[in-house]
């Protein structure tokens, strides 16, 4: 019995280091990941911003509420193909929770006004502030002292990043849960 447990531990150690179980290199470049055992989950950008101190707790809660409602609103009303229950008339009415989420998301985006695009990109689509600024204003290449490429950064980086952070905070304050 002890030998089986040791073998299982040895197999689990080998699985943790297996590169095939890690997220793809492209995915690792565009976000942070948290892992529990062999499972990996992308950490939402707003969670990262909260831990870095870029958002207050109240702003985080507002953006998190918006994220949850928008995600629920985009959920498909169709049942999974794995659901083998009988029935279905072809016309699938939206559930009350999805209808409520659609209305709430529309109200929140209406209330945010001109800052709604940045809030949606950051909170719902998990785009980083840097990626959003590069998409909106264009980017340039950054090199280190040796001339090695480091990253693509927004043009007028400090100005654009400051404005984007301020707009995201403004959007968070306009969300009324």
C-alpha positions, 0 to 999 in steps of 0.5 A: 500500500505504501508503494502505491502512494509513493508511485502516485507522488512520483507521477504527480511530481513529473506532471507538475514540470511537464510543459504540455500542461502549462498554458501556451506561450502566447497566452502567458504573454497576455496575462497572469495565470494562477494554478492549482495542481494541474489546472490553470486559470487566467487571473482577471486584469482587475484582480491584478490591478487590485493587488498592485494597488491601482484600484481601490476596493470599492472600484474593484467591487464595481468593476467586478459586478459589471464583469459578472453581469456582462459575462452572464449577459453574453451566456448562450441560452442554448443548453449544452449538447451534453444535456440528454433531457427530452423536450425543446420546442426550438424557440428558447426563451431567455431565462430571467437571470440572463434577461436581468443581466442584459438589462443591467449591463445595458444600464451600466454601459449607458451610465458610464457613457464615453468611458464604457469602452475602456471599462469593457476592455479591461473588466470584461475582455481582460485586456491590460491597460498597456494593450488598450492604450497601444490599440487606441493610440498606437505603440512603439518598441522599447529597448534596454541599454544593450539594444535588446527589445523589451516590449511594445509600449504606448506612444507618450506612455506616461500620459496615455497610461495616466489618462487610461487609469483615470478613465477606468477609475471614473468608469468604476465610480459611475457603476451603481450596483 
